[in-house]
């Protein structure tokens, strides 16, 4: 089952309202619930309020730097996928962009962005499932030496 079929929520942060509207329209038609903002000063508060499954983040946003905002998202929500989406391909090689799950160069054709969103959401589902399994294993076997359970 595709992540799109599960009404995943995507948060778009871009200083250009027309980009937010385009992404919202395209991604909504793919079955995603979309929340967007061009006011990046409130990004962290809005993420806390809307609890998205994934963030699409521009880099150059007026007085805000998406790479700095990316670090804030990573510090607060380490498992939340973040896709950087910028008109500037040169930021792809900035070491700070490594913290993103993916980097997409803006285009009027959103095919690549849609592919990266689906891949990031699928990876998150797997990651969260792995974390739940590990948590259950440690809870079920507390006090029992780990060597007993080695394959």
C-alpha positions as YAML, in Angstrom:
chain: A
units: angstrom
residues:
- id: 1
  name: UNK
  ca: [0.00, 0.00, 0.00]
- id: 2
  name: UNK
  ca: [1.41, 3.37, -1.01]
- id: 3
  name: UNK
  ca: [1.92, 6.11, 1.57]
- id: 4
  name: UNK
  ca: [-0.39, 8.30, -0.53]
- id: 5
  name: UNK
  ca: [-3.29, 6.00, 0.26]
- id: 6
  name: UNK
  ca: [-2.92, 6.64, 3.97]
- id: 7
  name: UNK
  ca: [-3.64, 10.42, 3.90]
- id: 8
  name: UNK
  ca: [-0.17, 11.43, 4.95]
- id: 9
  name: UNK
  ca: [0.24, 15.08, 5.89]
- id: 10
  name: UNK
  ca: [2.90, 17.15, 4.12]
- id: 11
  name: UNK
  ca: [4.06, 20.55, 5.32]
- id: 12
  name: UNK
  ca: [5.38, 22.98, 2.69]
- id: 13
  name: UNK
  ca: [7.59, 25.91, 3.74]
- id: 14
  name: UNK
  ca: [8.47, 28.33, 0.94]
- id: 15
  name: UNK
  ca: [8.58, 32.11, 0.92]
- id: 16
  name: UNK
  ca: [6.83, 32.21, -2.46]
- id: 17
  name: UNK
  ca: [3.09, 31.78, -1.99]
- id: 18
  name: UNK
  ca: [2.62, 30.72, -5.61]
- id: 19
  name: UNK
  ca: [5.01, 27.79, -5.02]
- id: 20
  name: UNK
  ca: [3.10, 26.81, -1.88]
- id: 21
  name: UNK
  ca: [-0.16, 26.91, -3.85]
- id: 22
  name: UNK
  ca: [1.26, 24.86, -6.75]
- id: 23
  name: UNK
  ca: [2.70, 22.20, -4.43]
- id: 24
  name: UNK
  ca: [-0.52, 22.09, -2.37]
- id: 25
  name: UNK
  ca: [-2.67, 21.63, -5.47]
- id: 26
  name: UNK
  ca: [-0.45, 18.95, -7.01]
- id: 27
  name: UNK
  ca: [0.14, 16.99, -3.82]
- id: 28
  name: UNK
  ca: [-3.51, 17.19, -2.77]
- id: 29
  name: UNK
  ca: [-4.45, 15.65, -6.10]
- id: 30
  name: UNK
  ca: [-2.08, 12.78, -5.22]
- id: 31
  name: UNK
  ca: [-4.05, 12.11, -2.03]
- id: 32
  name: UNK
  ca: [-1.84, 13.93, 0.48]
- id: 33
  name: UNK
  ca: [-3.15, 16.37, 3.06]
- id: 34
  name: UNK
  ca: [-1.11, 19.55, 2.58]
- id: 35
  name: UNK
  ca: [-0.40, 22.45, 4.94]
- id: 36
  name: UNK
  ca: [1.81, 25.28, 3.75]
- id: 37
  name: UNK
  ca: [3.29, 28.53, 4.93]
- id: 38
  name: UNK
  ca: [5.27, 31.38, 3.48]
- id: 39
  name: UNK
  ca: [5.89, 32.72, 7.01]
- id: 40
  name: UNK
  ca: [8.95, 30.68, 7.93]
- id: 41
  name: UNK
  ca: [9.43, 32.51, 11.22]
- id: 42
  name: UNK
  ca: [6.65, 30.35, 12.65]
- id: 43
  name: UNK
  ca: [7.86, 27.10, 11.08]
- id: 44
  name: UNK
  ca: [8.60, 25.17, 14.27]
- id: 45
  name: UNK
  ca: [5.35, 26.26, 15.95]
- id: 46
  name: UNK
  ca: [3.37, 25.22, 12.87]
- id: 47
  name: UNK
  ca: [5.11, 21.84, 12.71]
- id: 48
  name: UNK
  ca: [4.21, 21.29, 16.36]
- id: 49
  name: UNK
  ca: [0.60, 22.32, 15.69]
- id: 50
  name: UNK
  ca: [0.00, 20.33, 12.49]
- id: 51
  name: UNK
  ca: [2.30, 17.35, 13.15]
- id: 52
  name: UNK
  ca: [3.10, 16.57, 9.51]
- id: 53
  name: UNK
  ca: [4.56, 13.29, 8.29]
- id: 54
  name: UNK
  ca: [7.05, 15.13, 6.05]
- id: 55
  name: UNK
  ca: [8.36, 18.66, 5.46]
- id: 56
  name: UNK
  ca: [9.30, 20.17, 2.09]
- id: 57
  name: UNK
  ca: [11.59, 23.10, 2.82]
- id: 58
  name: UNK
  ca: [12.94, 25.85, 0.58]
- id: 59
  name: UNK
  ca: [16.46, 27.09, 1.31]
- id: 60
  name: UNK
  ca: [16.54, 30.78, 0.41]
- id: 61
  name: UNK
  ca: [13.54, 32.35, 2.09]
- id: 62
  name: UNK
  ca: [14.09, 36.07, 2.58]
- id: 63
  name: UNK
  ca: [15.54, 36.56, 6.02]
- id: 64
  name: UNK
  ca: [15.38, 32.85, 6.80]
- id: 65
  name: UNK
  ca: [17.84, 30.18, 5.75]
- id: 66
  name: UNK
  ca: [16.27, 26.79, 5.13]
- id: 67
  name: UNK
  ca: [19.48, 25.01, 6.11]
- id: 68
  name: UNK
  ca: [19.29, 26.58, 9.57]
- id: 69
  name: UNK
  ca: [15.59, 25.70, 9.80]
- id: 70
  name: UNK
  ca: [16.46, 22.15, 8.74]
- id: 71
  name: UNK
  ca: [18.75, 21.83, 11.77]
- id: 72
  name: UNK
  ca: [15.93, 23.01, 14.02]
- id: 73
  name: UNK
  ca: [13.56, 20.43, 12.58]
- id: 74
  name: UNK
  ca: [16.18, 17.67, 12.94]
- id: 75
  name: UNK
  ca: [16.89, 18.62, 16.56]
- id: 76
  name: UNK
  ca: [13.20, 18.57, 17.50]
- id: 77
  name: UNK
  ca: [11.91, 15.77, 15.23]
- id: 78
  name: UNK
  ca: [14.73, 13.41, 14.33]
- id: 79
  name: UNK
  ca: [12.54, 10.90, 12.46]
- id: 80
  name: UNK
  ca: [10.54, 13.43, 10.44]
- id: 81
  name: UNK
  ca: [11.59, 13.34, 6.78]
- id: 82
  name: UNK
  ca: [12.67, 16.68, 5.33]
- id: 83
  name: UNK
  ca: [13.12, 17.32, 1.63]
- id: 84
  name: UNK
  ca: [15.02, 20.41, 0.60]
- id: 85
  name: UNK
  ca: [13.57, 21.94, -2.55]
- id: 86
  name: UNK
  ca: [15.49, 24.87, -3.97]
- id: 87
  name: UNK
  ca: [15.97, 26.67, -7.27]
- id: 88
  name: UNK
  ca: [19.70, 26.63, -6.51]
- id: 89
  name: UNK
  ca: [21.41, 23.31, -7.18]
- id: 90
  name: UNK
  ca: [24.64, 24.56, -5.59]
- id: 91
  name: UNK
  ca: [23.20, 24.06, -2.08]
- id: 92
  name: UNK
  ca: [23.09, 20.33, -2.76]
- id: 93
  name: UNK
  ca: [26.81, 20.28, -1.98]
- id: 94
  name: UNK
  ca: [26.55, 22.31, 1.23]
- id: 95
  name: UNK
  ca: [27.44, 19.99, 4.11]
- id: 96
  name: UNK
  ca: [24.42, 21.17, 6.10]
- id: 97
  name: UNK
  ca: [22.09, 19.82, 3.42]
- id: 98
  name: UNK
  ca: [23.23, 16.27, 4.26]
- id: 99
  name: UNK
  ca: [20.78, 16.36, 7.18]
- id: 100
  name: UNK
  ca: [17.90, 16.35, 4.67]
- id: 101
  name: UNK
  ca: [16.41, 13.11, 3.45]
- id: 102
  name: UNK
  ca: [16.50, 14.36, -0.11]
- id: 103
  name: UNK
  ca: [17.33, 17.39, -2.24]
- id: 104
  name: UNK
  ca: [15.22, 18.37, -5.23]
- id: 105
  name: UNK
  ca: [15.88, 21.25, -7.61]
- id: 106
  name: UNK
  ca: [12.67, 23.24, -8.15]
- id: 107
  name: UNK
  ca: [10.94, 22.64, -11.44]
- id: 108
  name: UNK
  ca: [7.49, 23.17, -12.93]
- id: 109
  name: UNK
  ca: [7.45, 19.38, -13.36]
- id: 110
  name: UNK
  ca: [6.90, 17.98, -9.85]
- id: 111
  name: UNK
  ca: [7.55, 14.36, -10.79]
- id: 112
  name: UNK
  ca: [10.90, 14.17, -8.99]
- id: 113
  name: UNK
  ca: [9.52, 15.87, -5.89]
- id: 114
  name: UNK
  ca: [6.60, 13.43, -5.79]
- id: 115
  name: UNK
  ca: [8.95, 10.46, -6.14]
- id: 116
  name: UNK
  ca: [11.20, 11.72, -3.34]
- id: 117
  name: UNK
  ca: [8.22, 12.41, -1.07]
- id: 118
  name: UNK
  ca: [6.87, 8.88, -1.52]
- id: 119
  name: UNK
  ca: [10.32, 7.35, -0.98]
- id: 120
  name: UNK
  ca: [10.91, 9.40, 2.19]
- id: 121
  name: UNK
  ca: [7.51, 8.48, 3.60]
- id: 122
  name: UNK
  ca: [8.03, 4.79, 2.85]
- id: 123
  name: UNK
  ca: [11.44, 4.94, 4.56]
- id: 124
  name: UNK
  ca: [9.88, 6.64, 7.59]
- id: 125
  name: UNK
  ca: [7.25, 3.93, 7.91]
- id: 126
  name: UNK
  ca: [10.04, 1.32, 7.94]
- id: 127
  name: UNK
  ca: [12.11, 3.30, 10.44]
- id: 128
  name: UNK
  ca: [9.20, 3.75, 12.84]
- id: 129
  name: UNK
  ca: [8.29, 0.07, 12.57]
- id: 130
  name: UNK
  ca: [11.89, -0.89, 13.38]
- id: 131
  name: UNK
  ca: [11.89, 1.44, 16.40]
- id: 132
  name: UNK
  ca: [8.62, -0.08, 17.67]
- id: 133
  name: UNK
  ca: [10.00, -3.60, 17.30]
- id: 134
  name: UNK
  ca: [13.20, -2.71, 19.16]
- id: 135
  name: UNK
  ca: [11.21, -1.03, 21.92]
- id: 136
  name: UNK
  ca: [8.98, -4.09, 22.29]
- id: 137
  name: UNK
  ca: [12.00, -6.37, 22.40]
- id: 138
  name: UNK
  ca: [13.66, -4.38, 25.18]
- id: 139
  name: UNK
  ca: [10.40, -4.16, 27.16]
- id: 140
  name: UNK
  ca: [9.59, -7.86, 26.80]
- id: 141
  name: UNK
  ca: [13.00, -9.07, 27.88]
- id: 142
  name: UNK
  ca: [14.04, -6.67, 30.61]
- id: 143
  name: UNK
  ca: [16.28, -8.32, 33.14]
- id: 144
  name: UNK
  ca: [17.14, -11.25, 30.87]
- id: 145
  name: UNK
  ca: [20.73, -11.33, 29.61]
- id: 146
  name: UNK
  ca: [20.85, -10.38, 25.90]
- id: 147
  name: UNK
  ca: [23.09, -13.37, 25.08]
- id: 148
  name: UNK
  ca: [20.13, -15.70, 25.55]
- id: 149
  name: UNK
  ca: [18.39, -14.17, 22.52]
- id: 150
  name: UNK
  ca: [21.31, -14.17, 20.08]
- id: 151
  name: UNK
  ca: [20.29, -15.92, 16.80]
...
